[in-house]
Amino acid sequence: MNLGLKLAIVSVFLISFANLPNLGTTLGIMHTMVDEEHGEAIASHVLRLFLVATAVSIINGALAGLFYSF
């Protein structure tokens, strides 16, 4: 695997991974806009949302590697 391919994969992964603070901001805003019961329901899915966001970042990096290799 050449350096350009590695750089492309890591760049795409880090760019999509940088959107995780937006996830926290969105959850915080939603928690303040809804009542307490719905806010707790949203907050109970934080770990699941974090894992999905990480999986999306990994998939984006894999797709970048796949398309860059052609």
C-alpha positions in Angstrom: 0.0 0.0 0.0 1.6 3.3 -1.1 1.8 6.5 1.0 -0.9 8.3 -1.1 -3.4 5.6 -0.5 -2.8 5.6 3.2 -3.0 9.4 3.3 -6.3 9.3 1.5 -7.8 6.8 3.9 -6.6 8.6 7.0 -7.7 12.0 5.7 -11.3 10.8 4.9 -11.5 9.0 8.3 -10.4 12.0 10.2 -12.6 14.5 8.4 -15.7 12.4 9.0 -14.6 11.6 12.6 -14.3 15.4 13.2 -18.1 15.6 13.0 -18.5 13.8 16.4 -18.6 17.1 18.4 -21.5 18.1 16.2 -23.3 15.0 17.6 -22.8 16.2 21.1 -24.0 19.7 20.2 -27.1 18.3 18.5 -27.9 16.0 21.5 -27.5 18.9 23.9 -29.8 21.2 21.9 -32.4 18.5 21.5 -32.2 17.7 25.3 -33.0 21.4 26.1 -35.8 21.7 23.5 -37.9 18.8 24.6 -39.5 17.9 28.0 -37.6 15.8 30.6 -39.0 12.4 29.6 -38.1 12.8 25.9 -34.7 14.3 26.8 -33.8 11.2 28.8 -34.9 9.0 25.9 -32.6 10.9 23.6 -29.7 10.8 26.1 -30.0 7.1 26.6 -28.9 6.5 23.0 -25.7 8.5 23.1 -23.4 5.5 23.1 -25.3 3.9 20.3 -25.0 7.1 18.2 -21.3 7.4 19.0 -20.7 3.8 17.8 -22.7 4.4 14.6 -20.8 7.6 13.9 -17.5 5.8 14.3 -18.7 3.0 12.0 -19.6 5.5 9.4 -16.1 7.1 9.6 -14.5 3.7 9.1 -16.7 2.9 6.2 -15.9 6.2 4.6 -12.2 5.5 5.0 -12.6 2.1 3.4 -14.6 3.5 0.5 -11.9 6.2 0.0 -9.3 3.4 -0.1 -11.3 1.4 -2.6 -11.9 4.3 -5.0 -8.4 5.7 -4.7 -6.8 2.3 -5.5 -8.4 2.3 -9.0 
